[in-house]
Amino acid sequence: MSRQNLATLAVSCSLVLASCTGEASKKIDAGNQGGAGSGGGQVEGGAGQSGNSASSPCPAGLQCTAPAGEFVCTEPATGKPPLCANQSECAFGACTQYEGQGYCTQACGPAAVDACPAGSICNGLSEGPRVCAQSVAWSSPPCQSQADCPFGECMLSYNGEKLCLLPCRPTLVKQCPGGTACAPFTLSGRFYCVRPATGIPDSCSLENDTCGYGKCLGYEDTAYEGTSYCTQECEPQMVASCPGQTICRAIAPFGFLCSERSTSIPPTCTSQADCAFGTCIKNGDESFCTEYCAKPGTDITGTVYGMSGFLPGVKVCIFENDSVNESLCATTDSEGYFALYGLAESSYFIVAMTKDGYQSNLQLALANTLTVGLMYTNEEIALAARSIGVTYPTGNTGIMVFSALDSTAYPVAGYTAAITPLSGTGPFYANADNSLDNAQTISSTTGWGAFYNLTPGKYKLDFTHPSLACEDLPDVSIVSGYLTYVVSGCF
């Protein structure tokens, strides 16, 4: 690893105290929603989510398609909804995050029905949304115009075909028939009643529907062509709390499962006798003791680096109520990796990183997102201070390293920073060579700076830019002996 300065982490990791509030926190919360059987990241809205009321028609020039599994208004040229950075950029719908990008999302198409017309069934086996399918072909009728449709609306499906689409809500059973258990069927990604030993439903014959439960449906994937299964969708039953020392974690494609703290996955098994809880269900090449849980445990995982690479032996603890919670700590391994499982539900945490001979850090860690930390030796911090004529530490003081990013996550040049109340020395800004420089009076293209020897307490940090509006940050905590990273946004 090449030598870096104090701002590298603040810029590259985007660990921003500012993201704890306002629009950023809403986006964090949206990304963490989901449950057992949920995709946890699809574009919101679409047929089937609005009860029995019909969805709104699309604005002029847009079409109704299902690019991410739900029917929404999309642009013909891209097949996706219009892009947005915030709600003000949407002429219709809601600016919704999907895979890191915002889209102006408005549901469209016919309202979902509870029962499909005679001669059709609610087919949830294929990709995309659940729609009424003809019992003979197990797919929606093809069409060129609305006149071709015995039911539904003639529109583009998720795979680009024009079909008569009528969204539907399948019947979900809470209790699977004897000998089967509720689990995600690998071929569909949805929850079906499966045989625990195989992880798949019973096979069946399309000609005479030999199923004792559900409907016999064929799967179109070439690897399974000609194979049909008894498909009964189910709703997994969830426990309020996990047994023993297990924790509730999100495990794809299952949803939330009771998992071991040491491995972060459910216990493996070869038979039901191996399971102290749950049902032994096969998934892929292994079987697991499967117990669904109602609430996810929040995780923090990450890697800490020093100037020469991975940094083992770093103590990483939750920092709350202005102090380190010694009961919620982990230590980095030989590759600098740490993990804290089963934390209280939250979209973010402040973590304290400490190691003998190194400057202690405070920084933001987003829930269920990889955190990257960078630590410097005490001598490296002192050397940076001496380069600008500052002695550190002076008494029981702390450091604040700040940075500002634009809407594309690039450093912002040309701003000034100020703190209230006044304390310590600074601000000092980094020059284009990434070194603190007394001659630099505004931020350079590296976009960062620092305050030294701050008295412990709460500070208001403000950024001023001649042409950009910078975020109003929450108060920043300075703790004796710690370096606090703060990143804001100027747009």
C-alpha positions in Angstrom: 0.0 0.0 0.0 1.4 3.4 -1.0 1.8 6.1 1.7 -1.4 8.0 2.3 -2.3 11.1 4.3 -5.0 11.8 6.9 -7.7 12.5 4.3 -7.5 9.3 2.3 -9.9 7.5 4.6 -12.2 10.4 5.0 -12.6 10.7 1.2 -12.4 7.2 -0.1 -14.5 5.4 2.6 -17.4 8.0 2.6 -17.8 7.4 6.4 -19.8 10.5 6.9 -21.3 11.8 10.1 -23.5 14.0 7.9 -25.2 10.9 6.5 -26.8 10.2 9.9 -29.4 12.8 9.2 -31.7 14.2 6.5 -32.1 12.6 3.1 -29.0 10.4 3.5 -30.4 8.6 6.5 -33.6 7.9 4.6 -31.6 6.3 1.8 -29.8 4.2 4.4 -33.0 3.1 6.0 -34.6 2.2 2.6 -31.6 0.1 1.7 -31.9 -1.9 4.9 -35.6 -2.8 4.7 -36.7 -6.3 3.9 -37.5 -9.5 5.6 -37.8 -13.2 5.0 -38.7 -13.7 1.4 -38.0 -10.1 0.5 -35.7 -9.1 -2.3 -34.6 -6.2 0.0 -33.6 -3.9 -2.9 -36.1 -3.8 -5.7 -37.7 -0.7 -7.0 -40.7 0.0 -4.9 -44.2 0.3 -6.2 -45.9 -1.6 -8.9 -48.9 -3.7 -9.5 -49.6 -6.0 -6.6 -48.5 -3.5 -3.9 -51.5 -1.2 -3.9 -54.3 -3.4 -2.7 -57.3 -3.6 -5.0 -57.1 0.0 -6.4 -55.9 0.4 -9.9 -52.5 2.0 -10.5 -52.1 5.4 -12.2 -51.4 5.4 -15.9 -48.0 6.5 -17.1 -47.2 10.0 -18.2 -47.0 10.7 -21.9 -43.9 9.2 -23.6 -43.4 6.5 -21.0 -44.4 2.8 -21.0 -45.5 0.4 -18.3 -42.9 -2.4 -17.8 -41.4 -4.5 -15.0 -37.6 -4.0 -15.1 -37.1 -5.1 -11.5 -40.0 -7.4 -10.8 -42.7 -4.8 -10.4 -44.7 -2.8 -12.9 -43.5 0.8 -13.1 -43.4 3.6 -15.7 -40.2 3.4 -17.8 -38.6 5.3 -20.6 -38.7 3.3 -23.9 -35.1 4.1 -24.7 -33.7 2.6 -21.5 -36.4 0.3 -20.2 -36.0 2.0 -16.8 -37.6 4.8 -14.9 -36.1 8.3 -15.2 -33.0 8.8 -13.1 -33.0 11.1 -10.0 -30.7 12.3 -7.3 -33.6 13.6 -5.1 -37.3 14.1 -5.1 -37.1 17.5 -6.7 -35.8 16.0 -9.9 -39.0 13.8 -10.3 -41.9 15.1 -12.4 -43.9 12.1 -11.2 -43.6 9.3 -8.7 -41.1 8.9 -5.8 -37.3 9.1 -6.1 -36.5 5.5 -5.0 -33.1 3.9 -4.5 -32.3 0.7 -6.4 -28.8 -0.7 -6.5 -27.2 2.6 -5.6 -29.2 4.7 -8.2 -32.3 6.8 -7.7 -35.3 6.4 -10.1 -38.5 8.3 -10.4 -40.8 5.4 -9.5 -44.5 5.3 -10.2 -46.6 2.1 -10.2 -48.7 1.3 -13.3 -50.7 -1.4 -14.9 -53.9 -3.1 -13.8 -54.5 -3.8 -10.1 -53.5 -7.1 -8.7 -56.3 -9.7 -8.3 -56.8 -12.3 -5.5 -58.1 -14.9 -7.9 -57.2 -15.3 -11.6 -59.8 -15.8 -14.3 -61.1 -19.3 -15.1 -58.5 -21.3 -17.0 -55.5 -19.4 -15.5 -53.4 -19.6 -12.4 -51.2 -17.1 -10.5 -47.8 -18.1 -11.6 -44.9 -17.1 -9.3 -42.3 -19.6 -10.6 -40.8 -17.5 -13.3 -38.7 -14.4 -12.9 -40.4 -11.0 -12.6 -43.8 -10.3 -11.0 -46.6 -12.8 -10.3 -49.1 -12.7 -13.1 -52.1 -14.8 -14.2 -50.9 -17.5 -16.6 -52.9 -19.9 -18.8 -53.1 -23.3 -17.3 -52.1 -25.0 -20.6 -49.0 -23.0 -21.4 -48.2 -21.9 -17.9 -47.5 -18.4 -19.3 -49.4 -15.2 -20.0 -51.0 -15.0 -23.4 -48.9 -13.3 -26.1 -50.4 -10.2 -27.7 -49.9 -7.4 -30.3 -52.7 -5.2 -29.1 -55.3 -5.1 -26.3 -57.8 -6.9 -28.6 -55.7 -10.0 -28.3 -56.0 -10.3 -24.5 -58.7 -12.5 -22.8 -57.7 -10.7 -19.6 -55.2 -8.2 -18.3 -53.4 -5.5 -20.3 -51.2 -5.9 -23.4 -47.8 -4.6 -22.2 -44.1 -5.4 -22.2 -43.1 -8.1 -19.7 -39.9 -8.2 -17.7 -38.1 -10.0 -20.5 -39.2 -7.7 -23.4 -42.1 -9.8 -24.7 -45.6 -8.3 -25.2 -48.0 -10.3 -23.1 -51.5 -10.0 -21.6 -50.4 -9.2 -18.1 -52.7 -9.3 -15.1 -50.8 -9.1 -11.7 -52.1 -11.4 -9.0 -51.6 -12.2 -5.4 -50.9 -15.9 -4.8 -52.3 -17.9 -1.9 -49.6 -18.3 0.7 -50.0 -21.1 3.2 -48.6 -20.7 6.7 -48.2 -24.5 7.3 -46.7 -26.7 4.5 -48.2 -30.2 4.0 -46.8 -33.0 6.0 -43.2 -33.9 5.2 -42.4 -30.5 3.5 -41.0 -27.3 4.9 -41.1 -23.6 3.8 -37.9 -22.5 2.1 -36.7 -20.5 -0.9 -36.9 -22.7 -4.0 -33.5 -22.2 -5.8 -35.1 -22.1 -9.3 -37.5 -19.3 -8.4 -36.1 -17.3 -5.5 -39.5 -17.4 -3.8 -40.7 -19.4 -0.8 -42.2 -22.8 -1.6 -43.0 -26.0 0.3 -40.0 -28.2 -0.3 -38.7 -31.5 0.8 -36.0 -30.8 3.5 -33.7 -33.5 2.3 -33.5 -32.1 -1.3 -34.4 -28.5 -0.9 -36.9 -28.7 -3.8 -40.6 -29.4 -4.2 -42.0 -32.8 -5.3 -41.7 -33.5 -9.0 -45.0 -34.0 -11.0 -46.5 -34.6 -14.4 -48.0 -31.7 -16.3 -50.3 -34.0 -18.2 -52.4 -35.1 -15.2 -51.2 -32.8 -12.4 -50.2 -35.6 -9.9 -49.6 -33.1 -7.0 -51.0 -33.7 -3.6 -50.6 -30.0 -2.9 -50.2 -26.8 -4.9 -50.1 -26.7 -8.7 -47.8 -28.6 -11.1 -45.7 -26.1 -13.0 -42.9 -26.6 -15.5 -39.6 -24.7 -15.3 -38.3 -23.1 -18.5 -34.6 -22.8 -17.7 -32.6 -25.0 -20.2 -30.8 -26.7 -17.3 -34.1 -28.0 -16.0 -36.2 -28.2 -19.2 -38.9 -30.8 -18.9 -38.8 -30.8 -15.1 -42.1 -29.9 -13.3 -42.7 -29.3 -9.6 -45.6 -29.1 -7.2 -45.5 -25.5 -6.4 -47.2 -24.2 -3.3 -46.0 -20.8 -2.1 -45.7 -20.4 1.6 -45.1 -17.8 4.3 -42.2 -18.7 6.6 -43.0 -18.7 10.3 -40.6 -16.5 12.3 -39.6 -16.6 16.0 -39.5 -13.4 18.0 -36.0 -14.1 19.3 -33.3 -16.7 18.4 -32.4 -19.5 20.8 -29.3 -19.7 22.9 -26.3 -17.7 21.6 -27.5 -17.5 18.0 -28.4 -14.2 16.4 -30.8 -13.1 13.7 -29.0 -12.3 10.5 -29.9 -11.7 6.8 -28.8 -14.7 4.8 -29.6 -14.7 1.0 -31.8 -16.2 -0.3 -33.5 -17.3 2.9 -34.2 -13.9 4.4 -33.5 -13.6 8.2 -32.2 -16.7 9.9 -31.0 -17.6 13.4 -27.2 -17.9 12.9 -24.1 -18.7 14.9 -22.1 -15.7 16.1 -18.8 -17.4 15.3 -19.7 -18.2 11.6 -22.6 -15.8 11.0 -24.5 -18.6 9.3 -27.0 -21.2 10.6 -25.6 -24.4 12.0 -24.9 -27.1 9.4 -26.6 -30.5 9.7 -26.8 -33.9 8.0 -30.2 -34.9 9.6 -32.9 -33.4 11.8 -31.2 -35.0 14.8 -28.3 -32.6 14.4 -30.5 -29.5 14.9 -31.1 -28.1 18.4 -33.7 -25.8 16.7 -35.3 -25.3 13.3 -35.6 -27.7 10.4 -32.7 -29.3 8.6 -33.1 -28.1 5.0 -30.8 -28.6 2.1 -29.5 -25.5 0.3 -27.1 -26.1 -2.5 -24.5 -28.7 -1.4 -25.1 -28.3 2.4 -28.0 -28.5 4.8 -28.7 -26.0 7.6 -30.7 -25.9 10.7 -33.3 -23.4 9.4 -35.2 -21.1 11.8 -36.6 -17.9 10.5 -36.5 -14.9 12.8 -38.7 -11.8 12.9 -36.0 -9.1 13.4 -32.6 -8.9 11.8 -29.5 -8.5 14.0 -27.6 -5.5 12.8 -24.0 -6.3 11.7 -20.8 -4.2 11.4 -18.0 -5.8 9.4 -14.9 -4.2 8.0 -11.1 -4.1 7.4 -8.6 -1.8 9.1 -5.3 -0.8 7.4 -2.1 0.7 8.5 0.3 2.5 6.3 1.9 -0.8 5.2 -1.2 -2.9 4.8 -3.6 -5.0 6.9 -3.5 -4.0 10.6 -4.2 -6.9 13.0 -4.9 -6.5 16.8 -7.0 -3.3 16.5 -9.8 -3.2 19.1 -13.0 -2.0 17.4 -15.8 -1.0 19.8 -19.2 0.7 19.6 -19.0 4.3 20.8 -22.3 5.5 22.3 -23.4 8.0 24.9 -20.0 9.8 24.6 -18.1 6.7 25.8 -16.7 3.3 24.5 -19.0 0.4 25.2 -16.5 -2.2 26.2 -19.1 -5.0 26.0 -19.5 -4.5 22.3 -16.0 -4.9 20.9 -14.1 -7.0 18.3 -10.4 -7.4 17.4 -9.1 -7.4 13.9 -7.5 -10.7 12.7 -4.2 -11.1 10.7 -5.9 -9.6 7.6 -7.3 -6.6 9.5 -10.9 -8.0 9.5 -13.4 -7.5 12.2 -17.1 -8.3 12.8 -19.7 -7.2 15.3 -22.9 -9.2 15.1 -26.3 -9.0 16.7 -26.2 -5.2 17.5 -29.3 -3.2 18.3 -31.2 -2.3 15.1 -29.9 0.9 13.7 -28.8 2.3 10.3 -25.4 3.5 11.5 -23.0 3.3 14.5 -20.0 5.3 15.6 -17.0 3.0 16.2 -13.8 3.6 18.2 -10.6 2.0 16.9 -7.6 1.6 19.2 -4.2 -0.1 19.1 -1.1 0.5 21.2 1.3 2.9 19.4 -1.4 4.1 17.1 -3.7 7.2 17.0 -7.2 6.2 18.2 -10.0 6.9 15.7 -13.7 7.6 15.8 -15.6 7.1 12.6 -19.0 6.2 11.2 -19.9 2.6 10.3 -23.0 1.9 8.3 -25.1 -1.1 9.3 -24.6 -4.3 7.2 -22.1 -2.5 5.0 -18.3 -3.1 4.8 -16.4 -0.5 6.8 -12.8 0.5 5.9 -10.6 2.0 8.6 -7.1 3.6 8.3 -4.9 4.1 11.4 -1.7 6.0 11.8 1.0 5.6 14.4 1.4 8.3 17.0 4.6 9.4 15.4 3.0 9.7 12.0 0.3 12.0 13.5 2.9 14.0 15.4 5.0 14.4 12.3 2.0 15.8 10.3 1.4 18.2 13.2 5.1 19.4 13.3 5.0 20.1 9.5 2.5 22.9 10.2 4.1 24.1 13.4 1.7 22.4 15.8 2.5 20.3 18.9 0.3 17.3 19.4 -1.0 16.3 21.8 -1.3 19.3 24.1 -3.0 18.1 27.3 -6.2 16.1 27.0 -7.2 17.2 23.5 -8.5 15.6 20.2 -8.2 16.0 16.4 -10.9 16.6 13.8 -10.2 15.7 10.2 -12.8 17.0 7.8 -13.6 16.6 4.2 -16.4 17.6 1.7 -17.6 15.6 -1.3 -19.7 16.7 -4.2 -22.7 14.8 -5.7 -20.3 12.4 -7.5 -18.4 11.7 -4.3 -15.3 13.7 -5.5 -13.5 16.1 -3.1 -14.7 19.7 -3.2 -12.1 22.4 -3.7 -12.6 26.0 -2.6 -14.5 25.8 0.7 -13.5 27.1 4.1 -14.3 25.4 7.4 -15.1 26.8 10.8 -16.0 25.4 14.2 -18.1 26.7 17.1 -17.1 27.2 19.8 -13.5 28.2 18.9 -10.9 25.9 20.2 -7.4 24.4 19.4 -5.5 25.4 16.3 -6.7 25.4 12.7 -8.3 25.0 10.3 -5.3 23.6 8.2 -6.0 22.6 4.6 -4.2 20.0 2.6 -2.5 21.1 -0.6 -2.6 19.3 -4.0 0.1 17.0 -2.8 -2.1 15.8 0.0 0.0 17.4 2.8 -1.2 19.9 5.3 0.1 23.3 4.3 0.0 26.6 6.3 0.0 28.5 3.0 -3.3 26.9 1.9 -6.3 29.1 3.0 -9.1 27.1 1.3 -9.5 23.5 0.4 -7.5 22.2 -2.5 -8.5 19.5 -5.0 -7.8 17.0 -2.3 -10.8 18.5 -0.4 -9.7 17.9 3.3 -8.2 19.6 6.3 -7.8 19.3 10.1 -8.2 21.0 13.5 -5.6 20.1 16.2 -5.7 20.2 20.0 -9.4 20.6 20.4 -10.9 20.6 23.9 -13.2 17.6 24.3 -16.9 18.4 23.7 -19.5 19.1 21.0 -18.6 21.3 18.1 -20.7 22.8 15.2 -18.7 22.4 12.0 -19.7 24.7 9.1 -18.5 24.7 5.5 -18.7 27.7 3.2 -18.3 27.6 -0.5 -18.7 30.5 -3.0 -21.0 28.6 -5.4 -22.1 25.4 -3.7 -24.5 24.8 -0.8 -22.9 22.6 1.9 -24.9 20.4 4.3 -25.8 21.5 7.7 -24.0 18.9 9.9 -25.1 17.6 13.3 -22.8 18.4 16.2 -19.4 16.6 16.1 -18.1 14.9 19.3 -14.4 15.4 20.1 -12.9 13.0 22.6 -9.6 13.2 24.4 -6.9 11.2 22.6 -9.1 10.4 19.5 -9.1 11.5 15.9 -12.6 12.1 14.7 -13.3 11.8 10.9 -16.1 14.1 9.5 -17.3 14.1 5.9 -19.9 16.5 4.6 -21.4 17.2 1.2 -21.4 20.4 -1.0 -23.8 20.4 -4.0 
